[in-house]
Amino acid sequence: MKPALKTCLFSAAAVAWTAGLLVAARGDETRSDRSLASSVCPVVYRLDESPAAHGYHYTFFGNAFFINDQGYLLTVAHVLDTFKNGGQPSMLVTRPNRPPQLLPLTVVAVDREHDTAIVRATPNPFSSRYRVAFLSLASDATAPGQAVLALSLHPANIRNPRSFQLPLEDRATGMVLSIEQTQFAKSGPAADVFLLSHPVTLGQSGSPVLTADARAVVGLIEGQWVRNGLASFAREEERSAEPPGAAIPIRYAVALLKQNGVAYRVAPSAATGAAPSRQ
């Protein structure tokens, strides 16, 4: 074989191999991206006794996200306030090649002083053919300047939501502006929140805030403070036309998980690179 031909064939093989790696990397990124969306579920209240052509009519309250394969999720406590005096909370779960389905939620524990809550889906969607995944929790505390991603879902038709309609996804990238203090319960202690460089809207409460690189949960969106003047905490030079969003540090939810013996996965530490562990 002529040297020029050998060189040409070698170059072609190298290009094909490199292209294969790029395609595989994009495939891994797509799968990882899909897993992120599959870890979040809208928290709703079913209004119908039986489904119609487009499923059950429901009222949308916020979001929750899975933290293990046993069907446990985290959300914020105020998303569940409507159900304190009765009523069954549910969540909307997607299924491959089939319409989404509503599954009942059981309230496991609530910490109103830090506006966090644990719920559990019954039956466990990880034991059946649902499109679900769970998120790892960050081991490091967040800090101003950290790049983050907020992920949430909302009904396709917000005024008349039906369970057979796929929810729409909202993603917002930004960074942590500052760590501030507020009071979630009137007679409760002061609690930390961190402000985000992008605004959040009502309905995003309970959604995860993740590190932009490792996709580990550093907090939960705190949507009830959107209208309550939380922007006044931000420094004057950090203010924009819209008030910043706020999130609850994940450490408060971790404390509640530990108190109730609920398993969760810790993401590798940014400082040590330690392997994930299960608590």
C-alpha positions in Angstrom: 0.0 0.0 0.0 1.3 3.4 -0.9 2.4 5.7 2.1 0.1 8.4 1.0 -2.9 6.0 1.0 -1.9 4.7 4.4 -1.8 8.2 5.8 -5.1 9.0 4.3 -6.7 5.9 5.8 -5.2 6.5 9.2 -6.4 10.1 9.2 -9.9 9.0 8.2 -10.0 6.4 11.0 -8.8 9.0 13.5 -11.5 11.4 12.4 -14.2 8.7 12.6 -12.9 7.7 16.1 -13.0 11.3 17.3 -16.4 11.8 15.8 -17.6 8.7 17.6 -16.3 10.0 20.9 -18.1 13.4 20.4 -21.4 11.6 19.5 -21.0 9.4 22.6 -20.3 12.4 24.8 -23.4 14.2 23.4 -25.4 11.1 24.0 -24.2 10.9 27.6 -25.0 14.6 28.0 -28.5 14.1 26.6 -29.2 11.2 28.9 -27.9 13.2 31.9 -30.1 16.1 30.8 -33.1 13.9 30.5 -32.5 12.4 34.0 -32.5 15.9 35.5 -36.0 16.6 34.1 -37.2 13.1 35.2 -36.2 13.9 38.8 -38.7 16.8 39.1 -42.5 16.4 39.5 -45.3 18.9 39.8 -47.2 18.8 43.1 -50.9 19.0 42.4 -54.4 18.4 43.8 -56.8 16.3 41.8 -60.2 17.9 41.2 -62.0 15.1 39.4 -63.4 11.8 40.6 -62.5 10.1 37.2 -60.4 11.1 34.2 -61.9 12.8 31.1 -60.5 12.7 27.6 -57.4 14.7 28.7 -57.1 13.1 32.1 -57.8 14.5 35.5 -58.3 18.2 36.0 -56.0 19.4 38.8 -54.7 22.5 40.6 -50.9 23.1 40.5 -49.0 24.2 43.6 -45.3 23.7 43.0 -42.6 21.1 42.6 -40.8 18.3 44.4 -37.8 16.3 43.4 -36.6 12.7 44.0 -33.7 12.1 46.3 -33.6 8.3 46.2 -35.0 5.3 44.4 -37.4 4.5 47.2 -39.8 7.2 46.1 -38.9 9.9 48.5 -38.9 13.5 47.4 -38.1 16.9 48.9 -40.2 20.1 48.5 -40.9 23.2 50.5 -43.4 23.1 53.4 -45.6 25.9 52.1 -46.4 23.9 49.0 -48.3 21.5 51.3 -50.1 24.1 53.3 -53.3 23.7 51.2 -53.5 20.1 52.4 -53.1 20.7 56.1 -56.9 20.6 56.7 -57.6 17.7 54.4 -57.1 16.8 50.8 -54.8 14.4 49.1 -51.6 15.8 47.5 -50.5 14.1 44.3 -47.7 14.5 41.8 -47.6 14.2 38.0 -45.2 11.6 36.7 -44.3 10.9 33.1 -44.2 7.5 31.4 -42.5 6.3 28.3 -44.9 6.4 25.3 -47.9 6.9 27.5 -49.6 9.9 29.1 -48.4 11.2 32.4 -50.1 9.8 35.5 -51.0 11.2 39.0 -49.6 9.3 42.0 -50.6 10.0 45.6 -48.1 11.6 47.9 -47.7 10.9 51.6 -46.3 13.6 53.8 -43.4 12.1 55.8 -42.0 15.1 57.7 -42.3 18.9 57.7 -39.9 21.6 59.1 -41.8 24.9 59.0 -39.0 26.8 60.7 -36.9 26.2 57.5 -39.8 25.6 55.1 -38.7 22.1 54.1 -40.7 18.9 53.8 -40.2 15.2 52.8 -42.9 13.4 50.9 -43.2 9.9 49.4 -44.8 8.7 46.3 -47.1 5.6 46.6 -46.7 3.3 44.9 -43.0 3.8 44.3 -42.6 4.9 40.7 -39.0 3.4 40.6 -40.6 0.0 40.9 -42.5 0.4 37.7 -42.2 1.8 34.1 -42.1 5.5 34.9 -39.6 8.0 33.6 -38.0 8.9 36.9 -34.5 9.6 38.3 -33.2 11.0 41.6 -30.7 13.8 42.3 -27.6 13.8 44.5 -27.3 16.4 47.3 -24.3 18.7 47.5 -21.9 18.2 50.4 -20.4 21.6 50.1 -22.2 24.8 51.2 -23.0 27.3 48.4 -21.2 30.6 48.3 -21.6 33.9 46.5 -20.5 33.8 42.9 -21.2 30.1 42.5 -22.8 29.2 39.1 -26.1 27.4 39.5 -29.0 26.0 37.6 -32.7 26.2 38.7 -35.0 23.5 37.2 -38.8 23.4 37.5 -41.9 22.1 35.7 -45.3 23.8 35.1 -48.5 22.7 33.4 -48.8 23.3 29.6 -52.1 25.0 30.2 -51.7 26.8 33.5 -55.3 27.9 33.6 -56.9 24.6 32.8 -54.3 21.9 33.5 -55.0 18.2 32.7 -53.0 15.2 33.8 -52.6 13.7 30.3 -50.7 16.8 29.1 -47.0 16.8 29.4 -45.7 19.6 31.7 -43.3 22.2 30.4 -39.8 22.6 31.7 -38.2 25.8 33.0 -34.5 26.2 33.3 -32.6 29.3 34.5 -28.8 29.6 34.8 -27.2 32.2 37.0 -25.2 32.5 40.1 -25.6 33.0 43.9 -25.6 36.7 44.8 -25.4 36.6 48.6 -26.4 34.7 51.7 -29.0 36.5 53.7 -31.3 35.8 56.7 -35.1 35.7 57.0 -37.8 34.2 59.2 -40.1 31.5 57.8 -42.2 31.0 60.9 -43.5 34.0 62.8 -42.2 32.8 66.1 -39.3 30.7 64.6 -35.6 31.4 64.5 -33.8 33.3 61.7 -32.9 31.1 58.8 -30.5 31.5 55.9 -31.5 31.9 52.3 -29.4 32.6 49.3 -30.3 35.1 46.6 -30.1 34.1 42.9 -29.1 36.4 40.0 -32.3 35.4 38.1 -35.9 35.9 39.2 -38.3 33.0 40.1 -42.0 32.9 39.7 -44.8 31.5 41.8 -45.2 27.8 41.0 -41.5 27.2 41.1 -41.4 26.6 44.8 -39.8 23.3 45.8 -37.8 23.0 42.7 -34.1 22.1 43.0 -31.2 24.5 42.5 -28.2 22.6 41.3 -24.5 23.3 40.9 -23.9 24.2 37.2 -21.0 21.7 36.9 -21.7 18.6 39.1 -25.5 18.9 39.0 -25.8 18.5 42.8 -28.6 20.1 44.7 -27.5 23.1 46.8 -31.0 24.4 47.6 -34.8 24.5 47.0 -36.5 27.4 45.3 -38.4 29.6 47.9 -41.1 31.1 45.7 -43.4 32.4 48.5 -41.0 35.3 49.1 -41.2 36.6 45.6 -43.8 39.2 46.6 -42.6 39.6 50.2 -39.8 42.1 49.7 -36.9 39.7 49.8 -35.2 41.8 47.2 -34.6 44.4 49.8 -31.8 42.2 51.2 -29.8 42.4 48.0 -27.1 45.0 47.8 -28.0 48.1 45.9 -25.5 47.4 43.1 -26.9 43.9 42.6 -30.5 45.0 42.1 -32.0 44.8 38.6 -35.4 45.5 37.1 -36.7 42.2 38.6 -36.1 41.1 42.2 -33.7 38.2 42.5 -34.9 34.7 43.3 -34.4 33.0 46.6 -33.5 29.5 47.7 -33.3 27.5 50.9 -29.9 25.9 51.6 -30.0 22.1 51.2 -28.5 21.6 54.6 -31.9 22.2 56.3 -33.4 19.5 54.2 -30.5 17.2 54.9 -31.1 17.7 58.7 -34.7 16.7 58.2 -33.7 13.6 56.2 -31.3 12.5 58.9 -34.0 13.0 61.6 -36.3 10.7 59.8 -33.8 8.1 58.6 -34.4 8.8 54.9 -31.6 7.7 52.6 -30.0 10.2 50.1 -26.9 10.4 48.0 -24.1 12.9 48.5 -22.3 14.2 45.4 -18.5 14.2 45.4 -17.0 17.1 47.3 -15.6 19.8 45.1 -12.7 20.1 47.5 -11.8 16.4 47.9 -13.3 14.7 44.9 -14.6 12.0 47.3 -16.8 9.4 45.8 -20.6 9.6 46.4 -21.8 8.0 49.5 -25.2 7.0 50.8 -26.3 8.3 54.2 
